[in-house]
């Protein structure tokens, strides 16, 4: 199943959706998750949708997520997966610790276990292969284009499933 079909299927099956973008806007492609939230704020609006710019400390938003009580939480972050820059993959949450995600205050696997226990929602991790996470650089065109396409896919699925 392709990514667009996967997202449409997942959003159709759940009423309350949260999207947590993670990463540092100071580290070029590491900002992919944050850029996604920025684009979604322009494209999607619903009382059943929570968009969170989690930056480098997404664990600070676990209470907000728990209070919103989503049916599904998408976590989007740059992840070094050995792919071409801008390639996007749905990641097994059990394997999240084995991938090289952006630097967070709390390790991603610890936060995932906490959210699964406390929020009780389905969690989907989406990784975007960075070209560079060099401090002070601009986001690469490959990653920027991939994020914009992903934002369009999410926005279309939200509109389709929440008219």
FENSUL-V410199 format. One record per run of one state. SS is the DSSP state (alpha for helix, beta for strand, coil for the rest). FROM is the first residue (numbers start at 1). LEN is the number of residues. If there is no record, write none. Layout:
<<SS	FROM	LEN> <SS	FROM	LEN>>
//
This chain:
<<coil	1	2> <alpha	3	10> <coil	13	4> <beta	17	6> <coil	23	5> <alpha	28	16> <coil	44	5> <beta	49	7> <coil	56	2> <alpha	58	11> <coil	69	3> <beta	72	9> <coil	81	7> <beta	88	4> <coil	92	1> <alpha	93	6> <coil	99	1> <beta	100	2> <coil	102	6> <alpha	108	11> <coil	119	3> <beta	122	7> <coil	129	12> <alpha	141	21> <coil	162	2>>
//
